[in-house]
Amino acid sequence: MQAGYRFSIGPWNISEGADPYGPTTRAPKSFDWKLGKFKAAGFDAVMFHDDDVVPDIDGKSAEQIKKEAREMKKKLGDAGMFAEIVAPRLWFSPNTIDGAYTSNDPKARQYAIDRSLRTIDIGAELDCDLIVLWLAREGTYLRESKDGRRSVELIVEAVDKMLAHNPKARIAIEPKPNEPMDHAYIPTIGHALAVAQLCSDPKRVGGLIETAHCILAGLDPADEIDFAMAFGKLWSLHLNDQNGLKFDQDKPFGSANLRVAFNQIRALERNGYAKTGACVAFDVHSFRATKEEHCFDHATNSMRTFVKLVERARSFDEKAAQKLVADRNYQALDQMVIEHLLGK
């Protein structure tokens, strides 16, 4: 625990450099190699997709799934780490081409729900009650192909079945406005928390915010953090960075806009996020051109930036800033922030 925060990271955050326009640029690393790197760097927890824990999950029985999940729990325990989240990977399957929970095909919808329930079972074996839904396929390429209201109802129906499956499970919705879908049904944390109120147990449905997703929606991530924490519903956090309104880049935290990163830290600090026990995750990737020997630097650099910005946030003269606010001297406040970040 650094600066009072707990940190998590996912095995997918050490990538091989492939993108939609080119092949891999680095050799794959085993999970055991990654786990050793995570622990040595000071990470406390690991984020998982269901098939990170149980490869080829669709072809395995319920008992096989639970057995492999127990084996992963032992591996984490031996490393002194724990599972922070588990998420169903619903965007790779041929069953979810036209959506998962909101597919026009009832068989596809049932597949998505069944797999989500297996994910909850994996979480139970890992002693992890937080299930994250990144609703990658819940949207449209063509507005006329789906009914938006019915799609919201289908998402609520799916979440209700998850809540009924395990009374200890909590569901965190991770919003994103687009990519891979042209338009997503839950683009912002406000939409996610509104959907939570329609569910059978709203107290067990919250959110996960990602920096890049906020920026892709044209929103300020610090405002989204404040909004979710006003409801007590920010249950996990993916920090990274994003250079404009393009594909989801997952750049190292603070890489593109240090001031936006600073204000996210200030939001976490004023809302007491660390005291909630929730983790800070870095959903980041190496630049494609990165050499293999530097393939983990993006993660350690993100943590270093975070800790340094916590120091900057805690040393910021809030009383002086509030005097400038009261005087409506925003020019001076602007320069005060800039010079504070410059170390003056």
NUTOR-779975 format. One line per 10 residues: number of its first residue (from 1); for each residue x, y, z of C-alpha. Coordinates in Angstrom, 3 decimals. Example, Ala and Ser with C-alpha at 12.3 -4.5 7.8 and 13.67 -1.06 7.14 Angstrom:
! NUTOR-779975
1 = 12.300 -4.500 7.800 ~ 13.670 -1.060 7.140 .
//
This chain:
! NUTOR-779975
1 = 0.000 0.000 0.000 ~ 1.528 3.302 -1.122 ~ 0.198 6.723 -0.079 ~ -2.643 4.868 1.648 ~ -3.979 3.327 -1.590 ~ -4.232 -0.261 -2.797 ~ -3.313 -0.973 -6.418 ~ -4.433 -3.607 -8.905 ~ -3.573 -4.563 -12.467 ~ -4.752 -7.107 -15.044 .
11 = -2.783 -9.713 -16.990 ~ -4.010 -8.078 -20.219 ~ -2.107 -4.932 -19.247 ~ 1.102 -6.615 -20.362 ~ 0.278 -6.863 -24.030 ~ 2.104 -8.055 -27.120 ~ 1.652 -4.827 -29.081 ~ -0.881 -5.938 -31.684 ~ -3.391 -3.393 -32.955 ~ -6.178 -3.510 -35.590 .
21 = -3.632 -2.594 -38.271 ~ -0.645 -4.718 -37.364 ~ 0.609 -7.913 -35.720 ~ 2.267 -8.407 -32.350 ~ 5.620 -6.761 -31.660 ~ 6.576 -8.607 -28.461 ~ 6.547 -12.222 -27.304 ~ 3.746 -13.275 -24.938 ~ 4.507 -13.694 -21.222 ~ 3.116 -16.398 -18.971 .
31 = 0.723 -15.516 -16.165 ~ 3.294 -16.674 -13.604 ~ 5.851 -14.251 -15.067 ~ 3.296 -11.440 -14.913 ~ 2.298 -12.291 -11.342 ~ 5.919 -12.070 -10.251 ~ 6.218 -8.650 -11.882 ~ 3.002 -7.453 -10.262 ~ 4.123 -8.415 -6.784 ~ 7.655 -7.056 -7.172 .
41 = 6.282 -3.704 -8.365 ~ 4.072 -3.318 -5.296 ~ 0.665 -4.184 -6.709 ~ -1.767 -5.614 -4.169 ~ -4.378 -7.245 -6.381 ~ -5.093 -8.677 -9.821 ~ -8.041 -7.939 -12.096 ~ -9.374 -10.883 -14.089 ~ -11.633 -11.700 -16.964 ~ -13.372 -15.032 -16.428 .
51 = -11.196 -16.763 -19.027 ~ -8.011 -15.324 -17.533 ~ -8.808 -17.590 -14.589 ~ -10.316 -20.461 -16.585 ~ -9.023 -20.609 -20.195 ~ -11.461 -22.068 -22.750 ~ -14.223 -21.572 -20.213 ~ -17.093 -22.316 -22.601 ~ -15.949 -25.919 -23.022 ~ -15.653 -26.744 -19.319 .
61 = -18.053 -28.052 -16.718 ~ -19.088 -26.170 -13.589 ~ -16.837 -28.386 -11.476 ~ -13.847 -27.855 -13.768 ~ -14.404 -24.099 -13.605 ~ -14.523 -24.076 -9.808 ~ -11.447 -26.325 -9.563 ~ -9.348 -24.041 -11.767 ~ -10.590 -20.989 -9.875 ~ -9.468 -22.562 -6.587 .
71 = -6.064 -23.234 -8.121 ~ -5.797 -19.564 -9.110 ~ -6.774 -18.485 -5.592 ~ -3.925 -20.573 -4.166 ~ -1.494 -19.064 -6.661 ~ -2.559 -15.553 -5.673 ~ -2.338 -16.395 -1.979 ~ 1.166 -17.813 -2.392 ~ 2.147 -14.493 -4.004 ~ 0.534 -12.479 -1.197 .
81 = -2.064 -10.973 -3.555 ~ -5.840 -11.141 -4.018 ~ -8.403 -10.901 -6.817 ~ -9.948 -7.447 -7.043 ~ -12.526 -8.012 -9.795 ~ -13.746 -10.683 -12.177 ~ -15.483 -9.738 -15.442 ~ -17.228 -11.904 -18.052 ~ -15.500 -11.516 -21.411 ~ -18.612 -11.275 -23.571 .
91 = -17.185 -9.568 -26.650 ~ -15.044 -12.349 -28.173 ~ -17.648 -15.082 -28.543 ~ -19.426 -15.770 -31.865 ~ -22.586 -15.805 -29.750 ~ -22.291 -12.063 -29.080 ~ -21.777 -10.645 -32.567 ~ -25.035 -8.692 -32.309 ~ -24.787 -7.973 -28.601 ~ -24.746 -9.953 -25.379 .
101 = -27.510 -9.054 -22.908 ~ -29.139 -6.883 -25.609 ~ -28.763 -9.212 -28.580 ~ -31.755 -9.589 -30.850 ~ -31.230 -13.362 -30.555 ~ -32.710 -14.810 -27.317 ~ -30.198 -17.698 -27.438 ~ -27.336 -15.214 -27.448 ~ -28.870 -13.352 -24.513 ~ -29.130 -16.595 -22.567 .
111 = -25.493 -17.433 -23.370 ~ -24.405 -14.048 -21.988 ~ -26.375 -14.543 -18.777 ~ -25.147 -18.125 -18.289 ~ -21.543 -17.053 -18.738 ~ -22.032 -14.157 -16.331 ~ -23.345 -16.551 -13.680 ~ -20.248 -18.715 -14.154 ~ -18.160 -15.581 -13.660 ~ -19.898 -14.990 -10.336 .
121 = -19.067 -18.599 -9.363 ~ -15.410 -17.939 -10.215 ~ -15.490 -14.814 -8.072 ~ -16.892 -16.795 -5.141 ~ -14.028 -19.295 -5.375 ~ -11.549 -16.398 -5.459 ~ -13.208 -14.677 -2.465 ~ -13.993 -11.801 -4.828 ~ -17.485 -10.333 -4.637 ~ -16.986 -7.557 -7.224 .
131 = -18.150 -8.473 -10.732 ~ -17.460 -5.876 -13.426 ~ -19.604 -5.515 -16.534 ~ -17.907 -3.793 -19.439 ~ -20.877 -3.740 -21.803 ~ -18.789 -3.823 -24.959 ~ -21.478 -5.180 -27.289 ~ -24.474 -3.500 -25.659 ~ -25.209 -0.907 -28.304 ~ -25.883 -0.565 -32.010 .
141 = -24.206 0.068 -35.309 ~ -27.622 0.963 -36.708 ~ -30.188 2.810 -34.588 ~ -33.144 1.104 -36.244 ~ -31.833 -2.382 -35.381 ~ -32.635 -2.170 -31.651 ~ -35.122 -0.571 -29.290 ~ -33.171 1.528 -26.774 ~ -35.738 1.224 -23.982 ~ -36.064 -2.533 -24.460 .
151 = -32.280 -2.823 -24.384 ~ -32.146 -1.090 -21.005 ~ -34.828 -3.483 -19.755 ~ -32.788 -6.460 -20.984 ~ -29.677 -5.207 -19.171 ~ -31.684 -4.826 -15.962 ~ -33.118 -8.343 -16.373 ~ -29.596 -9.751 -16.778 ~ -28.241 -7.882 -13.747 ~ -31.195 -9.040 -11.642 .
161 = -30.417 -12.667 -12.500 ~ -26.806 -12.109 -11.435 ~ -27.887 -10.546 -8.146 ~ -30.226 -13.475 -7.462 ~ -27.504 -16.017 -8.268 ~ -25.302 -14.994 -5.330 ~ -26.528 -12.672 -2.555 ~ -22.944 -11.584 -1.816 ~ -22.092 -10.511 -5.361 ~ -21.828 -6.824 -6.235 .
171 = -22.090 -5.616 -9.829 ~ -19.973 -2.675 -11.042 ~ -20.892 -1.319 -14.467 ~ -17.986 0.136 -16.459 ~ -19.413 2.684 -18.921 ~ -17.974 3.598 -22.296 ~ -19.613 5.717 -25.027 ~ -18.390 3.817 -28.091 ~ -15.828 1.347 -29.472 ~ -16.367 -1.362 -30.402 .
181 = -20.038 -0.402 -30.837 ~ -20.900 2.779 -32.690 ~ -23.236 3.871 -29.874 ~ -23.367 2.286 -26.414 ~ -26.458 2.151 -24.216 ~ -24.604 3.016 -20.981 ~ -22.035 5.636 -22.057 ~ -21.405 7.420 -18.734 ~ -21.357 6.754 -15.008 ~ -24.618 8.695 -14.727 .
191 = -26.308 6.188 -17.025 ~ -24.792 3.305 -15.042 ~ -26.075 4.593 -11.708 ~ -29.495 5.302 -13.183 ~ -29.715 1.690 -14.382 ~ -28.684 0.567 -10.888 ~ -31.871 2.128 -9.503 ~ -33.983 -0.080 -11.769 ~ -32.392 -3.280 -10.473 ~ -33.842 -5.552 -7.791 .
201 = -31.149 -4.583 -5.237 ~ -29.759 -1.127 -6.148 ~ -27.368 -1.154 -3.188 ~ -25.421 -3.978 -4.854 ~ -25.039 -2.242 -8.227 ~ -22.407 0.456 -8.634 ~ -19.770 1.610 -11.071 ~ -16.217 1.480 -12.308 ~ -14.817 4.598 -13.983 ~ -12.034 4.611 -16.584 .
211 = -10.171 7.802 -17.460 ~ -10.065 7.151 -21.203 ~ -13.751 6.278 -21.402 ~ -14.691 9.597 -19.779 ~ -12.526 11.516 -22.230 ~ -14.036 9.603 -25.164 ~ -17.448 10.788 -23.920 ~ -16.178 14.391 -23.880 ~ -16.307 14.494 -20.069 ~ -13.808 15.327 -17.354 .
221 = -12.807 12.189 -15.394 ~ -12.531 14.141 -12.120 ~ -16.160 15.236 -12.427 ~ -17.231 11.650 -13.082 ~ -15.311 10.488 -9.990 ~ -16.979 13.174 -7.871 ~ -20.391 12.220 -9.243 ~ -20.035 8.502 -8.499 ~ -18.627 9.133 -5.026 ~ -21.513 11.448 -4.195 .
231 = -23.635 8.286 -4.425 ~ -21.077 6.059 -2.668 ~ -20.937 4.031 -5.870 ~ -17.344 4.190 -7.113 ~ -16.225 0.631 -6.424 ~ -13.179 0.464 -8.691 ~ -11.179 2.762 -10.919 ~ -9.200 2.352 -14.140 ~ -6.654 5.136 -14.454 ~ -4.888 5.721 -17.755 .
241 = -4.758 8.530 -20.307 ~ -6.175 9.388 -23.685 ~ -5.041 11.713 -26.469 ~ -8.287 13.050 -27.882 ~ -11.449 11.496 -29.268 ~ -10.140 8.425 -31.044 ~ -9.762 4.747 -30.166 ~ -9.255 3.750 -26.538 ~ -5.491 4.210 -26.154 ~ -4.874 3.098 -22.529 .
251 = -1.822 5.352 -22.318 ~ 0.167 5.466 -19.045 ~ -1.526 7.550 -16.365 ~ -0.668 11.241 -16.788 ~ 0.994 10.602 -20.147 ~ -1.183 12.923 -22.241 ~ -2.532 15.471 -19.748 ~ -0.869 15.820 -16.371 ~ -3.358 18.429 -15.149 ~ -6.337 16.173 -15.874 .
261 = -4.511 13.423 -13.973 ~ -3.842 15.790 -11.053 ~ -7.507 16.695 -10.797 ~ -8.497 13.035 -10.724 ~ -6.204 12.569 -7.721 ~ -7.704 15.636 -6.020 ~ -11.171 14.138 -6.530 ~ -10.064 10.841 -4.978 ~ -8.457 12.664 -2.062 ~ -11.378 14.969 -1.224 .
271 = -13.823 12.057 -1.399 ~ -11.719 9.728 0.758 ~ -11.520 7.006 -1.904 ~ -8.576 5.271 -0.213 ~ -10.618 4.898 2.996 ~ -13.296 2.911 1.159 ~ -10.832 0.051 0.652 ~ -11.430 0.045 -3.114 ~ -8.426 -0.416 -5.391 ~ -6.852 1.917 -7.902 .
281 = -6.224 -0.024 -11.097 ~ -4.021 1.033 -13.991 ~ -5.653 -0.158 -17.212 ~ -2.662 0.721 -19.352 ~ -0.696 -0.763 -22.242 ~ 2.836 -0.423 -23.524 ~ 3.299 1.660 -26.623 ~ 3.398 -0.642 -29.640 ~ 7.035 0.224 -30.374 ~ 8.190 -0.662 -26.837 .
291 = 10.998 -3.206 -26.626 ~ 10.334 -6.461 -24.808 ~ 12.689 -5.621 -21.934 ~ 10.610 -2.508 -21.194 ~ 7.187 -4.177 -21.497 ~ 6.211 -3.520 -17.850 ~ 7.513 0.030 -17.497 ~ 4.158 1.582 -18.416 ~ 2.598 0.027 -15.299 ~ 5.334 0.983 -12.865 .
301 = 5.522 4.469 -14.384 ~ 1.755 4.896 -13.902 ~ 2.060 3.977 -10.235 ~ 5.005 6.365 -9.769 ~ 3.043 9.181 -11.401 ~ 0.033 8.440 -9.209 ~ 2.035 8.520 -5.967 ~ 3.809 11.736 -6.963 ~ 0.501 13.379 -7.842 ~ -0.929 12.324 -4.479 .
311 = 1.988 14.210 -2.920 ~ 1.217 17.210 -5.147 ~ -2.472 17.077 -4.231 ~ -1.770 16.877 -0.508 ~ 0.696 19.765 -0.626 ~ -1.596 22.008 -2.683 ~ -2.550 25.110 -0.671 ~ -6.317 24.672 -0.609 ~ -6.883 27.674 1.663 ~ -5.034 29.964 -0.719 .
321 = -6.952 28.468 -3.625 ~ -10.296 29.081 -1.900 ~ -9.376 32.721 -1.301 ~ -8.790 33.108 -5.025 ~ -12.115 31.391 -5.730 ~ -13.924 33.741 -3.323 ~ -12.311 36.698 -5.103 ~ -13.213 35.173 -8.487 ~ -9.545 35.474 -9.406 ~ -9.511 32.444 -11.632 .
331 = -6.508 33.693 -13.615 ~ -4.403 33.519 -10.475 ~ -5.877 30.140 -9.564 ~ -5.018 28.827 -13.018 ~ -1.408 29.931 -12.660 ~ -1.252 28.613 -9.104 ~ -2.134 25.114 -10.333 ~ 0.369 25.309 -13.188 ~ 3.204 26.428 -10.949 ~ 2.335 23.819 -8.341 .
341 = 2.575 21.093 -10.984 ~ 5.857 22.593 -12.200 ~ 7.208 22.310 -8.655 ~ 7.503 26.036 -7.988 .
//
